[in-house]
Amino acid sequence: MVTVIEFDSSDVKAIDINGIAKELKRRLAAGGTVKDNVIEVQGDQRQRVKKLLVELGGV
């Protein structure tokens, strides 16, 4: 299972998607990758990702 976080293409230029992915992977102790405007995190991390994105600035 993979948790997918998709960003609006107009928002990707204004945010550090690679930095967000790195921080999510670190805090979740999970692997993952960035493809275009999508972050994929290994495992069913939906609830934890939601909480962390809010903590990271309401992305």
N, C-alpha and C positions, 0 to 999 in steps of 0.2 A: 504494500500500500504506500502511496505517496500523497503528501499534502501539497497542493498547488496554490500559490499566491500570485494572482495576475494583477498587474498594475495598468492603469489607463496609459496608453502610449504617450499622451501629452504630459503625464506626470513623471515619466521615467527620466526625462532630461533634468528635471528639477530636484530629484532625489538621488541618493547614492545607493542604488539597488544592490550593488556588490557588497557594500558595507553592511547593509541590512541583512543580506543573506549570510554573511560571515558571522554577524552577531547572533542571528537566529540559530545557526548551526552550533555555535559555541554554547549558547544557553540551553539548547535542547539536547546537546550531546548526540547529534544526529548528522548524518551525511546529507549532502544536497548539492544542487547546482543552479546556475542562472542561465536561462536561455531567452534571449531577446528581452521581453518585458515580463518574464515569468520566473518566479523562484520555486524550485521543487525541493521539498524537504522529505527525507525518508521517514516513513511511518505515518500513522494517523495522529497528527499533531494539531488538529483544527482548533481545539479549545486553548491549548497553550500558545499557539501562534497568534491567535486573536488577542490574548492578554498581553503578549510581548510586543506586538505592533502598537498597541495603545501606549504601553510604557515607553516605547521608542519615539514617541512624538505623535501618536495618532495618525500614523501613515494610513 
